[in-house]
């Protein structure tokens, strides 16, 4: 994650290589903080290509994934979006919203995360920041509630970072 000092924050998303349009890159079928992609459009991004990959890879179960079938994208969250995120890594925010660290790290994700997201959507929040379940202890993820975002999200290829990451893992494309 980059950003701070008032500028947009840069996050990463890994999706199938066939997804090329912004809409395709941002769409998520279901996840920790949403169940219905039509009524609750949400995208999930991570602080690094590694965290994004580990989150995606976990959904494939035990299958060995060919990294060449995926691409990494950089998603820029403007400051006005970032300001309205609820940081669930903070204990006081967990207490305020009545959710525990155990619930946030649950695998599979408990329904309490989806219920909290519905509440936050109703409050006009743009999403949540939470600790990665797959890249502990330092990975960070964001669930962005797309219907709550008024600003334009910038999406650009992170091909160089993806290639370097794949080379380190011995799966260069």
TORKOL-4160 file (C-alpha; in steps of 0.2 Angstrom, whole numbers, padded with zeros to 4 digits, m for minus):
173
<pt num="1" X="0000" Y="0000" Z="0000"/>
<pt num="2" X="0006" Y="0017" Z="m0004"/>
<pt num="3" X="m0001" Y="0034" Z="m0002"/>
<pt num="4" X="m0004" Y="0044" Z="0014"/>
<pt num="5" X="0000" Y="0063" Z="0014"/>
<pt num="6" X="m0016" Y="0066" Z="0006"/>
<pt num="7" X="m0013" Y="0057" Z="m0011"/>
<pt num="8" X="m0022" Y="0042" Z="m0017"/>
<pt num="9" X="m0018" Y="0025" Z="m0009"/>
<pt num="10" X="m0012" Y="0011" Z="m0021"/>
<pt num="11" X="m0018" Y="m0007" Z="m0018"/>
<pt num="12" X="m0017" Y="m0023" Z="m0028"/>
<pt num="13" X="m0029" Y="m0035" Z="m0035"/>
<pt num="14" X="m0025" Y="m0052" Z="m0043"/>
<pt num="15" X="m0038" Y="m0059" Z="m0056"/>
<pt num="16" X="m0039" Y="m0071" Z="m0070"/>
<pt num="17" X="m0029" Y="m0065" Z="m0085"/>
<pt num="18" X="m0045" Y="m0064" Z="m0096"/>
<pt num="19" X="m0052" Y="m0050" Z="m0086"/>
<pt num="20" X="m0046" Y="m0034" Z="m0094"/>
<pt num="21" X="m0059" Y="m0021" Z="m0092"/>
<pt num="22" X="m0060" Y="m0010" Z="m0076"/>
<pt num="23" X="m0077" Y="m0018" Z="m0072"/>
<pt num="24" X="m0071" Y="m0035" Z="m0074"/>
<pt num="25" X="m0055" Y="m0032" Z="m0064"/>
<pt num="26" X="m0065" Y="m0024" Z="m0049"/>
<pt num="27" X="m0080" Y="m0037" Z="m0049"/>
<pt num="28" X="m0080" Y="m0050" Z="m0035"/>
<pt num="29" X="m0093" Y="m0064" Z="m0035"/>
<pt num="30" X="m0094" Y="m0065" Z="m0016"/>
<pt num="31" X="m0083" Y="m0063" Z="m0001"/>
<pt num="32" X="m0080" Y="m0060" Z="0017"/>
<pt num="33" X="m0090" Y="m0043" Z="0017"/>
<pt num="34" X="m0103" Y="m0047" Z="0004"/>
<pt num="35" X="m0114" Y="m0061" Z="m0003"/>
<pt num="36" X="m0123" Y="m0053" Z="m0018"/>
<pt num="37" X="m0112" Y="m0045" Z="m0031"/>
<pt num="38" X="m0127" Y="m0036" Z="m0039"/>
<pt num="39" X="m0135" Y="m0028" Z="m0023"/>
<pt num="40" X="m0118" Y="m0027" Z="m0014"/>
<pt num="41" X="m0105" Y="m0023" Z="m0027"/>
<pt num="42" X="m0088" Y="m0025" Z="m0018"/>
<pt num="43" X="m0070" Y="m0026" Z="m0023"/>
<pt num="44" X="m0056" Y="m0033" Z="m0013"/>
<pt num="45" X="m0038" Y="m0026" Z="m0014"/>
<pt num="46" X="m0022" Y="m0029" Z="m0004"/>
<pt num="47" X="m0007" Y="m0020" Z="0002"/>
<pt num="48" X="0005" Y="m0030" Z="m0010"/>
<pt num="49" X="0004" Y="m0042" Z="m0024"/>
<pt num="50" X="0009" Y="m0056" Z="m0013"/>
<pt num="51" X="m0006" Y="m0053" Z="m0001"/>
<pt num="52" X="m0018" Y="m0052" Z="m0016"/>
<pt num="53" X="m0011" Y="m0068" Z="m0023"/>
<pt num="54" X="m0012" Y="m0078" Z="m0007"/>
<pt num="55" X="m0030" Y="m0072" Z="m0004"/>
<pt num="56" X="m0035" Y="m0077" Z="m0022"/>
<pt num="57" X="m0025" Y="m0094" Z="m0021"/>
<pt num="58" X="m0034" Y="m0099" Z="m0005"/>
<pt num="59" X="m0051" Y="m0099" Z="m0015"/>
<pt num="60" X="m0044" Y="m0113" Z="m0026"/>
<pt num="61" X="m0042" Y="m0125" Z="m0012"/>
<pt num="62" X="m0028" Y="m0137" Z="m0014"/>
<pt num="63" X="m0026" Y="m0135" Z="m0032"/>
<pt num="64" X="m0009" Y="m0129" Z="m0038"/>
<pt num="65" X="m0012" Y="m0113" Z="m0048"/>
<pt num="66" X="m0003" Y="m0108" Z="m0064"/>
<pt num="67" X="0002" Y="m0090" Z="m0060"/>
<pt num="68" X="0002" Y="m0087" Z="m0079"/>
<pt num="69" X="m0017" Y="m0088" Z="m0079"/>
<pt num="70" X="m0018" Y="m0072" Z="m0068"/>
<pt num="71" X="m0013" Y="m0054" Z="m0069"/>
<pt num="72" X="m0010" Y="m0041" Z="m0055"/>
<pt num="73" X="m0019" Y="m0024" Z="m0056"/>
<pt num="74" X="m0015" Y="m0008" Z="m0046"/>
<pt num="75" X="m0031" Y="0000" Z="m0039"/>
<pt num="76" X="m0029" Y="0018" Z="m0033"/>
<pt num="77" X="m0041" Y="0023" Z="m0019"/>
<pt num="78" X="m0043" Y="0042" Z="m0019"/>
<pt num="79" X="m0042" Y="0051" Z="m0002"/>
<pt num="80" X="m0061" Y="0054" Z="m0001"/>
<pt num="81" X="m0063" Y="0035" Z="m0002"/>
<pt num="82" X="m0049" Y="0031" Z="0010"/>
<pt num="83" X="m0056" Y="0043" Z="0023"/>
<pt num="84" X="m0073" Y="0034" Z="0024"/>
<pt num="85" X="m0065" Y="0017" Z="0026"/>
<pt num="86" X="m0067" Y="0009" Z="0044"/>
<pt num="87" X="m0051" Y="0002" Z="0050"/>
<pt num="88" X="m0056" Y="m0015" Z="0058"/>
<pt num="89" X="m0038" Y="m0018" Z="0063"/>
<pt num="90" X="m0040" Y="m0006" Z="0077"/>
<pt num="91" X="m0047" Y="m0013" Z="0093"/>
<pt num="92" X="m0058" Y="0002" Z="0097"/>
<pt num="93" X="m0066" Y="0000" Z="0079"/>
<pt num="94" X="m0070" Y="m0018" Z="0083"/>
<pt num="95" X="m0078" Y="m0014" Z="0099"/>
<pt num="96" X="m0088" Y="0001" Z="0091"/>
<pt num="97" X="m0095" Y="m0011" Z="0078"/>
<pt num="98" X="m0097" Y="m0026" Z="0089"/>
<pt num="99" X="m0085" Y="m0038" Z="0079"/>
<pt num="100" X="m0071" Y="m0048" Z="0086"/>
<pt num="101" X="m0054" Y="m0051" Z="0079"/>
<pt num="102" X="m0058" Y="m0070" Z="0079"/>
<pt num="103" X="m0074" Y="m0066" Z="0068"/>
<pt num="104" X="m0063" Y="m0055" Z="0056"/>
<pt num="105" X="m0051" Y="m0069" Z="0054"/>
<pt num="106" X="m0063" Y="m0083" Z="0053"/>
<pt num="107" X="m0061" Y="m0096" Z="0039"/>
<pt num="108" X="m0073" Y="m0098" Z="0031"/>
<pt num="109" X="m0079" Y="m0080" Z="0035"/>
<pt num="110" X="m0094" Y="m0079" Z="0047"/>
<pt num="111" X="m0110" Y="m0070" Z="0043"/>
<pt num="112" X="m0106" Y="m0057" Z="0055"/>
<pt num="113" X="m0094" Y="m0049" Z="0043"/>
<pt num="114" X="m0108" Y="m0047" Z="0030"/>
<pt num="115" X="m0120" Y="m0040" Z="0043"/>
<pt num="116" X="m0107" Y="m0027" Z="0048"/>
<pt num="117" X="m0104" Y="m0023" Z="0030"/>
<pt num="118" X="m0123" Y="m0020" Z="0027"/>
<pt num="119" X="m0123" Y="m0008" Z="0042"/>
<pt num="120" X="m0108" Y="0001" Z="0036"/>
<pt num="121" X="m0115" Y="0003" Z="0018"/>
<pt num="122" X="m0131" Y="0010" Z="0026"/>
<pt num="123" X="m0120" Y="0023" Z="0036"/>
<pt num="124" X="m0112" Y="0028" Z="0019"/>
<pt num="125" X="m0095" Y="0021" Z="0023"/>
<pt num="126" X="m0084" Y="0016" Z="0008"/>
<pt num="127" X="m0078" Y="0000" Z="0015"/>
<pt num="128" X="m0067" Y="m0009" Z="0028"/>
<pt num="129" X="m0048" Y="m0011" Z="0031"/>
<pt num="130" X="m0044" Y="m0028" Z="0039"/>
<pt num="131" X="m0029" Y="m0039" Z="0042"/>
<pt num="132" X="m0027" Y="m0052" Z="0029"/>
<pt num="133" X="m0032" Y="m0070" Z="0034"/>
<pt num="134" X="m0020" Y="m0077" Z="0021"/>
<pt num="135" X="m0004" Y="m0067" Z="0024"/>
<pt num="136" X="m0002" Y="m0066" Z="0043"/>
<pt num="137" X="0004" Y="m0056" Z="0052"/>
<pt num="138" X="0007" Y="m0041" Z="0041"/>
<pt num="139" X="m0004" Y="m0042" Z="0026"/>
<pt num="140" X="m0018" Y="m0029" Z="0025"/>
<pt num="141" X="m0034" Y="m0030" Z="0014"/>
<pt num="142" X="m0048" Y="m0018" Z="0010"/>
<pt num="143" X="m0066" Y="m0022" Z="0005"/>
<pt num="144" X="m0072" Y="m0007" Z="m0005"/>
<pt num="145" X="m0091" Y="m0005" Z="m0006"/>
<pt num="146" X="m0092" Y="0001" Z="m0024"/>
<pt num="147" X="m0110" Y="0008" Z="m0023"/>
<pt num="148" X="m0104" Y="0019" Z="m0009"/>
<pt num="149" X="m0089" Y="0026" Z="m0019"/>
<pt num="150" X="m0093" Y="0043" Z="m0028"/>
<pt num="151" X="m0075" Y="0046" Z="m0034"/>
<pt num="152" X="m0067" Y="0037" Z="m0049"/>
<pt num="153" X="m0056" Y="0022" Z="m0044"/>
<pt num="154" X="m0041" Y="0021" Z="m0055"/>
<pt num="155" X="m0036" Y="0004" Z="m0061"/>
<pt num="156" X="m0019" Y="0000" Z="m0070"/>
<pt num="157" X="m0009" Y="m0015" Z="m0074"/>
<pt num="158" X="0004" Y="m0020" Z="m0061"/>
<pt num="159" X="0012" Y="m0031" Z="m0074"/>
<pt num="160" X="0030" Y="m0027" Z="m0068"/>
<pt num="161" X="0026" Y="m0031" Z="m0050"/>
<pt num="162" X="0017" Y="m0047" Z="m0055"/>
<pt num="163" X="0032" Y="m0053" Z="m0066"/>
<pt num="164" X="0044" Y="m0050" Z="m0052"/>
<pt num="165" X="0033" Y="m0059" Z="m0040"/>
<pt num="166" X="0031" Y="m0074" Z="m0052"/>
<pt num="167" X="0049" Y="m0075" Z="m0055"/>
<pt num="168" X="0053" Y="m0076" Z="m0036"/>
<pt num="169" X="0040" Y="m0090" Z="m0035"/>
<pt num="170" X="0048" Y="m0099" Z="m0050"/>
<pt num="171" X="0033" Y="m0096" Z="m0061"/>
<pt num="172" X="0037" Y="m0082" Z="m0073"/>
<pt num="173" X="0026" Y="m0080" Z="m0088"/>
